Amino acid sequence: MNSQFIELGGSLFHYNRFGSGPNWIFCFHGYGESGESFALFEPYLGETHTLIAVDIPFHGKTKWNGPLLLEPILLIQFINSITGNTQSRVTFLAYSMGGRIALRLFELMPDRIESMVLVAPDGLHQNKWQWFTTKTVVGNWIFKNTMENPQWLFQLIKMARFLKLLNPSISKFVHYYLDDPKERAELYKIWTTTRRFRPSLAILKSLIKDHKVPLQLIFGKYDRIILTKRGTQFSKDLKELVKVFEINAGHQLLQKKYANIIANYF
């Protein structure tokens, strides 16, 4: 593992480099994680690929000095800086939150993408709550105030569970990130900062067809956060290019015991 920094747009982006192969893989991690999450793929892909795993703002060692807005162009500049030119073709490997980051970047540079392997990816359905809380003034005000005073939300979750309208695993997931004031503040900053990474499903499908980019979608069979059905719905009419797979696991798929399985999709 090679840990490095690069200055872009007044901020200092940290990334890890794994392997030394001739083919580029750019990795985008999940919420609350970092580029180090992809170290487990080095034994399987390191001879044929060089993996570059950046820390998204407010994660890992990246020192974000800008406003609460990450423009996609900064990550494109990051990719160009690493590869040394604006023509090199690259592959994306992404997990969870990183999925919508990868998909949005694909929208902006489809001719540069060789293939994509997305693991339990966010971004394959339109999350109206995220859109409302990050793209509208009223929604962002409600979001910010809820993160500061979440009691009403906790009561709503409690009622939904009592009425069996909410899966217990979803309730557990929400409490994991919202019970602690510091975690709530981080959630607000991260969601707000990455609000420009909202891919259009219609545009994605069109670009995949036009550029013939293979997309592997890998889900956990027992995942209650990112559901396999999101992938099967998206893959309709794209069967030759978009493949959907399931692993007997939950949402936490970036683990050593699954690394070889995921690496085989490259």
C-alpha positions as CSV (number, residue, x, y, z in Angstrom):
1,M,0.0,0.0,0.0
2,N,1.3,3.4,-1.0
3,S,-0.3,6.4,0.8
4,Q,-0.2,9.8,-1.0
5,F,-1.7,13.2,-1.1
6,I,-2.6,15.5,-4.0
7,E,-3.7,19.2,-3.9
8,L,-6.9,20.0,-5.9
9,G,-9.1,23.0,-5.6
10,G,-7.5,24.2,-2.5
11,S,-8.0,20.9,-0.6
12,L,-5.6,18.0,0.0
13,F,-7.0,14.7,-1.2
14,H,-5.6,11.6,0.2
15,Y,-5.5,8.3,-1.7
16,N,-4.0,4.8,-1.4
17,R,-2.3,3.0,-4.3
18,F,-2.5,-0.8,-4.4
19,G,-0.8,-3.0,-6.9
20,S,1.4,-2.2,-9.9
21,G,-0.4,-3.6,-12.9
22,P,-0.9,-1.8,-16.2
23,N,-4.7,-1.4,-15.9
24,W,-6.2,1.4,-13.9
25,I,-9.0,0.8,-11.3
26,F,-10.3,3.9,-9.4
27,C,-12.1,3.0,-6.2
28,F,-14.8,4.9,-4.3
29,H,-15.6,3.8,-0.8
30,G,-18.8,3.8,1.2
31,Y,-20.1,6.1,3.9
32,G,-17.9,6.4,7.0
33,E,-15.1,4.4,5.4
34,S,-12.0,5.3,3.4
35,G,-9.8,4.2,0.5
36,E,-8.1,1.7,2.8
37,S,-11.2,-0.5,2.5
38,F,-9.9,-1.6,-0.9
39,A,-6.6,-3.0,0.3
40,L,-8.1,-6.5,0.4
41,F,-8.2,-6.6,-3.4
42,E,-4.4,-6.1,-3.8
43,P,-3.6,-9.9,-3.6
44,Y,-6.1,-10.7,-6.3
45,L,-5.8,-7.7,-8.7
46,G,-2.5,-6.1,-7.9
47,E,-0.4,-7.8,-10.6
48,T,-2.8,-6.9,-13.4
49,H,-4.1,-3.6,-12.1
50,T,-3.1,-0.5,-10.2
51,L,-5.9,0.4,-7.8
52,I,-6.3,4.1,-6.8
53,A,-8.6,4.6,-3.8
54,V,-9.4,8.2,-2.9
55,D,-10.8,9.4,0.4
56,I,-13.9,11.4,-0.2
57,P,-14.2,14.7,1.8
58,F,-14.9,14.2,5.5
59,H,-13.5,10.6,5.2
60,G,-10.1,9.1,5.9
61,K,-7.2,11.5,5.7
62,T,-8.5,14.0,3.0
63,K,-8.3,17.6,4.3
64,W,-11.3,19.3,2.8
65,N,-10.9,23.1,2.9
66,G,-13.8,24.1,0.6
67,P,-17.5,24.8,1.1
68,L,-20.0,22.0,1.6
69,L,-20.0,21.1,-2.1
70,L,-17.7,18.7,-4.0
71,E,-17.9,19.4,-7.7
72,P,-17.6,16.2,-9.8
73,I,-14.9,18.0,-12.0
74,L,-12.5,17.8,-9.0
75,L,-12.6,14.0,-9.1
76,I,-12.2,14.0,-12.8
77,Q,-9.1,16.2,-12.3
78,F,-7.9,13.7,-9.7
79,I,-8.2,10.9,-12.2
80,N,-6.4,12.8,-14.9
81,S,-3.6,13.8,-12.4
82,I,-3.0,10.1,-11.5
83,T,-3.1,8.7,-15.0
84,G,-1.1,11.6,-16.4
85,N,-3.4,12.4,-19.3
86,T,-7.1,12.9,-20.2
87,Q,-7.3,9.9,-22.6
88,S,-6.5,6.9,-20.5
89,R,-9.3,4.4,-20.1
90,V,-10.1,3.3,-16.5
91,T,-12.3,1.0,-14.6
92,F,-14.4,1.9,-11.6
93,L,-14.8,-0.2,-8.5
94,A,-17.2,1.3,-5.9
95,Y,-19.1,0.3,-2.8
96,S,-22.3,1.7,-1.4
97,M,-22.2,5.5,-1.4
98,G,-19.3,5.2,-3.7
99,G,-21.6,3.7,-6.3
100,R,-23.4,6.9,-7.0
101,I,-20.1,8.8,-7.1
102,A,-18.9,6.3,-9.8
103,L,-22.1,6.5,-11.7
104,R,-22.1,10.3,-11.8
105,L,-18.5,10.3,-13.0
106,F,-19.4,7.8,-15.7
107,E,-22.1,10.2,-16.9
108,L,-19.5,12.9,-17.3
109,M,-16.7,10.8,-18.9
110,P,-18.3,7.7,-20.5
111,D,-15.7,7.4,-23.3
112,R,-13.0,6.9,-20.7
113,I,-14.6,4.1,-18.8
114,E,-13.6,0.5,-19.6
115,S,-16.0,-1.2,-17.2
116,M,-17.6,-0.8,-13.8
117,V,-17.9,-3.2,-10.8
118,L,-20.3,-1.7,-8.2
119,V,-20.8,-3.5,-4.9
120,A,-24.1,-2.8,-3.0
121,P,-24.2,0.5,-4.9
122,D,-26.3,3.5,-4.0
123,G,-27.5,5.6,-7.0
124,L,-29.6,3.1,-8.8
125,H,-32.9,4.6,-7.6
126,Q,-34.1,8.1,-7.1
127,N,-34.0,8.8,-3.3
128,K,-36.5,11.6,-3.0
129,W,-35.6,12.2,0.6
130,Q,-31.9,12.8,-0.2
131,W,-32.9,15.0,-3.2
132,F,-35.3,17.1,-1.0
133,T,-32.8,17.5,1.9
134,T,-29.8,18.4,-0.3
135,K,-31.2,20.1,-3.4
136,T,-33.8,22.4,-1.9
137,V,-33.5,25.3,0.5
138,V,-36.4,24.2,2.6
139,G,-35.3,20.5,2.7
140,N,-31.8,21.4,3.6
141,W,-33.0,23.6,6.5
142,I,-35.2,20.7,7.8
143,F,-32.3,18.3,7.4
144,K,-29.9,20.6,9.3
145,N,-32.4,21.2,12.1
146,T,-33.3,17.5,12.4
147,M,-29.6,16.6,12.7
148,E,-29.4,19.1,15.6
149,N,-32.7,18.0,17.2
150,P,-33.7,14.5,16.0
151,Q,-36.2,13.6,18.7
152,W,-39.2,13.9,16.4
153,L,-37.6,11.6,13.9
154,F,-36.8,9.0,16.6
155,Q,-40.5,9.1,17.7
156,L,-41.6,8.6,14.1
157,I,-39.3,5.6,13.7
158,K,-40.5,4.1,17.0
159,M,-44.1,4.5,15.8
160,A,-43.3,3.0,12.4
161,R,-41.7,0.0,14.1
162,F,-44.7,-0.5,16.4
163,L,-47.0,-0.5,13.4
164,K,-44.6,-2.9,11.6
165,L,-44.1,-0.3,8.8
166,L,-40.4,-0.3,9.2
167,N,-37.9,-3.2,9.0
168,P,-36.0,-3.6,12.3
169,S,-32.7,-3.7,10.4
170,I,-33.5,-0.3,8.9
171,S,-34.3,1.1,12.3
172,K,-31.0,-0.2,13.7
173,F,-29.2,1.3,10.7
174,V,-30.7,4.7,11.3
175,H,-30.0,4.7,15.0
176,Y,-26.4,3.7,14.4
177,Y,-25.8,6.9,12.5
178,L,-28.1,9.3,14.3
179,D,-27.8,8.5,18.0
180,D,-24.5,10.3,18.3
181,P,-24.5,14.2,17.8
182,K,-21.1,14.0,16.1
183,E,-22.3,11.3,13.7
184,R,-25.4,13.4,12.8
185,A,-23.2,16.4,12.1
186,E,-21.0,14.3,9.8
187,L,-24.0,12.9,8.0
188,Y,-25.2,16.4,7.3
189,K,-21.8,17.5,6.0
190,I,-21.3,14.4,3.8
191,W,-24.8,14.3,2.2
192,T,-24.7,18.1,1.6
193,T,-21.1,18.0,0.1
194,T,-21.9,15.1,-2.3
195,R,-25.2,16.5,-3.5
196,R,-24.0,16.9,-7.1
197,F,-23.5,13.1,-7.4
198,R,-27.0,12.2,-8.4
199,P,-26.9,10.2,-11.6
200,S,-29.9,10.1,-14.0
201,L,-30.9,6.6,-14.6
202,A,-32.2,7.3,-18.1
203,I,-29.0,9.0,-19.1
204,L,-27.0,6.1,-17.6
205,K,-28.8,3.5,-19.5
206,S,-28.4,5.4,-22.8
207,L,-24.6,5.9,-22.2
208,I,-24.1,2.3,-21.3
209,K,-25.8,1.3,-24.5
210,D,-24.0,3.8,-26.7
211,H,-20.5,3.2,-25.2
212,K,-21.0,-0.5,-24.6
213,V,-19.6,-0.3,-21.1
214,P,-19.9,-3.6,-19.1
215,L,-21.4,-3.1,-15.6
216,Q,-21.3,-5.7,-12.9
217,L,-23.7,-5.2,-10.0
218,I,-23.0,-7.2,-6.8
219,F,-25.5,-7.3,-4.0
220,G,-25.8,-9.0,-0.6
221,K,-28.7,-11.4,-0.6
222,Y,-29.7,-10.3,2.9
223,D,-29.0,-6.6,2.5
224,R,-31.9,-4.5,3.8
225,I,-30.2,-1.2,2.9
226,I,-29.4,-1.6,-0.8
227,L,-31.7,-4.1,-2.3
228,T,-30.9,-6.4,-5.2
229,K,-34.2,-5.4,-6.9
230,R,-32.6,-2.0,-7.6
231,G,-30.1,-3.7,-9.8
232,T,-32.6,-6.1,-11.6
233,Q,-34.9,-3.1,-12.3
234,F,-32.0,-1.1,-13.8
235,S,-30.7,-4.0,-15.8
236,K,-33.9,-4.4,-17.8
237,D,-33.2,-4.0,-21.6
238,L,-29.5,-4.0,-20.8
239,K,-29.0,-7.7,-20.2
240,E,-26.0,-8.0,-22.5
241,L,-24.0,-5.3,-20.7
242,V,-25.4,-5.1,-17.1
243,K,-25.1,-8.3,-15.0
244,V,-26.6,-8.6,-11.5
245,F,-25.1,-11.0,-8.9
246,E,-25.9,-11.9,-5.3
247,I,-23.6,-13.0,-2.5
248,N,-24.9,-14.8,0.6
249,A,-24.2,-11.8,2.8
250,G,-25.7,-8.6,4.2
251,H,-24.6,-5.0,3.3
252,Q,-21.0,-5.3,4.5
253,L,-19.5,-6.8,1.4
254,L,-16.0,-5.3,1.6
255,Q,-14.6,-8.1,3.7
256,K,-11.6,-10.5,3.1
257,K,-13.9,-13.5,2.8
258,Y,-15.7,-11.9,-0.2
259,A,-12.7,-10.3,-1.8
260,N,-11.8,-13.2,-4.1
261,I,-15.5,-13.5,-5.2
262,I,-15.7,-9.8,-6.1
263,A,-12.3,-9.8,-7.8
264,N,-13.4,-12.6,-10.1
265,Y,-15.9,-10.2,-11.7
266,F,-13.0,-8.2,-13.3
